[in-house]
């Protein structure tokens, strides 16, 4: 198995683990932070494809976009 293939398998397993643990509702803050960093490190942002497996992880994380928070603060 070549290195890129191993990395793809590892990334898939890690993504699945994040999704499963977050969906159960038992994800501690350190896991949520690790998932956030994982997405950031992989260049994941709001423009990813809807059918992308990582989008499942993005959709269940309880983080808000900091730009949205700044806009809310300006209107209050």
C-alpha positions in Angstrom: 0.0 0.0 0.0 1.5 3.3 -1.0 1.8 6.2 1.5 -1.0 8.3 -0.1 -3.4 5.4 0.1 -2.5 4.8 3.7 -3.1 8.5 4.5 -6.5 8.3 2.7 -7.5 5.3 4.8 -6.4 7.0 8.0 -8.2 10.2 7.2 -11.4 8.2 6.5 -11.1 6.3 9.7 -10.5 9.5 11.7 -13.4 11.3 10.0 -15.7 8.3 10.8 -14.6 8.3 14.5 -15.1 12.1 14.8 -18.6 11.8 13.3 -19.6 8.8 15.4 -18.5 10.3 18.7 -20.0 13.7 18.0 -23.3 12.2 16.9 -23.6 10.3 20.2 -23.5 13.6 22.1 -20.6 12.5 24.3 -17.9 14.4 22.6 -15.8 16.3 25.1 -14.4 19.8 24.2 -11.0 18.4 23.4 -12.5 16.1 20.7 -14.5 18.9 19.2 -11.4 21.0 19.1 -9.5 18.1 17.5 -12.2 17.8 14.9 -12.2 21.6 14.2 -8.4 21.5 13.8 -8.6 18.4 11.6 -11.0 20.3 9.2 -8.8 23.4 9.3 -5.6 21.4 8.6 -7.3 19.8 5.6 -8.4 23.1 4.2 -12.1 22.5 4.8 -14.3 25.5 4.8 -17.9 26.3 4.0 -17.4 25.9 0.3 -16.9 22.1 0.3 -19.1 19.8 -1.8 -22.4 18.7 -0.2 -21.7 15.0 -1.0 -18.3 15.1 0.6 -17.9 12.7 3.6 -16.2 15.4 5.6 -19.3 17.6 5.2 -21.1 15.2 7.6 -18.6 16.2 10.2 -18.9 19.9 9.4 -22.6 19.8 9.7 -22.7 18.4 13.2 -20.0 20.5 14.9 -21.5 23.1 17.2 -19.1 25.9 16.1 -20.2 29.2 14.8 -18.4 31.2 12.1 -16.6 34.1 13.8 -17.6 36.4 11.0 -21.3 35.7 11.9 -20.6 36.5 15.5 -19.0 39.8 14.6 -22.0 40.8 12.5 -24.4 39.9 15.3 -22.3 42.0 17.7 -22.4 45.0 15.4 -26.2 44.9 15.2 -26.7 44.7 19.0 
